[in-house]
Amino acid sequence: MKNKYKIFNAFFISNNIDIFIGCETFLDDSISDVMISNDHKIYKKNGFSHGGGGVILGLKKEIKSLLVTGFESILVEVFSKSNKLLIVSIYMTPNPNQIQLTELKQLFQYINNNFLKHKVMI
């Protein structure tokens, strides 16, 4: 995504995208949220300690949302009049080690313990 952020920005605008999720973004601090999209609230985590490419989640600015937690993921709680929604973007290496699998298990336990009344999108 790092070399194609202008293409993605044009795609989001021309197709009226409300929500997008991505991984292996390989973004760094040189790419600002506004460079990705002016119309979306951007939640992103750039590359991780094990060399992964990062994750991103974007929501139209008018969608009320809140960043919930970390791990090697982004959890965003979305508020509407009728539903509670949790959107999750997770990066996992192709061959996860035991630490990553433990973190993933902890993440699912966290979701299960704290978001029972939410619809969850992973």
C-alpha positions as CSV (number, residue, x, y, z in Angstrom):
1,M,0.0,0.0,0.0
2,K,2.9,2.4,0.7
3,N,3.6,3.0,-3.0
4,K,-0.1,2.9,-4.0
5,Y,-1.8,5.1,-1.4
6,K,-2.8,7.7,-4.0
7,I,-4.6,5.0,-6.0
8,F,-6.4,3.8,-2.9
9,N,-7.4,7.3,-2.0
10,A,-8.9,7.8,-5.4
11,F,-10.7,4.4,-5.2
12,F,-12.2,5.2,-1.8
13,I,-13.5,8.6,-3.1
14,S,-14.8,7.4,-6.4
15,N,-16.6,4.3,-5.0
16,N,-17.9,5.9,-1.8
17,I,-16.3,3.3,0.4
18,D,-17.6,3.4,4.0
19,I,-15.2,0.9,5.7
20,F,-12.0,-0.7,4.5
21,I,-9.5,-3.1,6.1
22,G,-6.1,-4.1,5.0
23,C,-2.9,-5.8,6.1
24,E,0.6,-6.1,4.8
25,T,0.4,-2.3,4.3
26,F,4.2,-1.7,4.8
27,L,3.2,1.9,5.8
28,D,5.5,4.0,8.0
29,D,5.3,7.4,9.6
30,S,6.1,9.1,6.3
31,I,2.6,8.4,5.0
32,S,0.0,10.5,6.9
33,D,-3.6,9.5,7.5
34,V,-4.7,12.4,5.2
35,M,-2.5,11.0,2.4
36,I,-4.5,7.7,2.6
37,S,-7.9,9.4,2.7
38,N,-9.4,12.7,3.6
39,D,-12.9,11.2,4.0
40,H,-12.0,8.4,6.5
41,K,-10.9,8.1,10.1
42,I,-7.7,6.1,9.8
43,Y,-6.7,3.5,12.4
44,K,-3.3,1.9,11.5
45,K,-0.4,0.1,13.0
46,N,2.7,0.2,11.0
47,G,5.2,-2.7,10.7
48,F,5.7,-4.9,13.8
49,S,8.7,-6.2,15.6
50,H,8.8,-9.5,13.7
51,G,8.9,-7.7,10.3
52,G,5.2,-7.8,9.4
53,G,3.7,-5.3,7.1
54,G,1.1,-3.6,9.4
55,V,-2.6,-3.3,9.4
56,I,-5.1,-0.5,8.6
57,L,-8.8,0.1,9.1
58,G,-10.6,3.1,7.7
59,L,-14.2,4.3,8.5
60,K,-16.1,7.2,7.0
61,K,-15.6,10.2,9.3
62,E,-19.3,10.4,10.1
63,I,-19.3,6.9,11.5
64,K,-18.9,7.2,15.3
65,S,-16.0,5.0,16.3
66,L,-13.4,4.4,19.0
67,L,-10.1,2.5,19.0
68,V,-10.4,-0.2,21.6
69,T,-7.0,-2.0,22.0
70,G,-3.7,-3.1,20.5
71,F,-2.0,-6.5,20.2
72,E,-0.9,-6.9,16.6
73,S,-4.4,-5.8,15.6
74,I,-6.8,-2.9,15.4
75,L,-10.1,-3.2,17.1
76,V,-12.6,-0.4,16.4
77,E,-16.0,-0.2,18.1
78,V,-18.6,1.3,15.8
79,F,-21.7,2.9,17.3
80,S,-25.1,3.1,15.6
81,K,-28.7,3.5,16.8
82,S,-29.5,-0.1,16.3
83,N,-26.3,-2.1,16.6
84,K,-23.0,-2.4,18.4
85,L,-20.3,-3.5,16.0
86,L,-16.7,-4.4,16.6
87,I,-14.4,-4.4,13.6
88,V,-11.1,-6.3,13.9
89,S,-8.1,-6.2,11.6
90,I,-5.4,-8.7,12.5
91,Y,-2.0,-9.3,11.1
92,M,-0.6,-12.9,11.6
93,T,2.5,-14.2,9.9
94,P,2.1,-17.3,7.7
95,N,3.9,-19.4,10.2
96,P,3.0,-17.9,13.6
97,N,5.2,-18.7,16.6
98,Q,3.9,-19.7,20.0
99,I,4.0,-16.2,21.3
100,Q,1.8,-14.9,18.4
101,L,-0.7,-17.8,18.9
102,T,-0.9,-17.0,22.6
103,E,-1.5,-13.3,21.8
104,L,-4.2,-14.3,19.3
105,K,-5.9,-16.5,21.9
106,Q,-5.7,-13.6,24.4
107,L,-7.2,-11.3,21.8
108,F,-10.2,-13.6,21.2
109,Q,-10.7,-14.0,25.0
110,Y,-10.6,-10.2,25.3
111,I,-13.3,-9.9,22.6
112,N,-15.4,-12.6,24.2
113,N,-15.2,-11.1,27.7
114,N,-15.8,-7.4,26.7
115,F,-18.0,-7.4,23.6
116,L,-20.7,-10.0,24.2
117,K,-23.5,-7.8,22.8
118,H,-21.6,-6.7,19.7
119,K,-21.6,-8.1,16.2
120,V,-18.0,-8.9,15.5
121,M,-16.3,-8.6,12.0
122,I,-12.8,-10.1,11.8
